[in-house]
Amino acid sequence: MSKIPFWVWVVGFVILGCAFEYFWMTGFGRLDKTLTRKQKAITGVVLLCIAAAALSYGLFRVYH
């Protein structure tokens, strides 16, 4: 298995960040109108878990 170059990781994180920013500005307004309070809480927990997993994996890659 080949090792993925660092610049590919950087480009991927930039693309994901831009997509998240776009969704943050446009999509959450739509979700706010359609989801119930419980569904919003579940969505928030899922997004928080994904962010925590990405952060911990990034820190693992930096320090190992």
Order of alpha helices (4+ residues) and beta strands (2+ residues): alpha-alpha
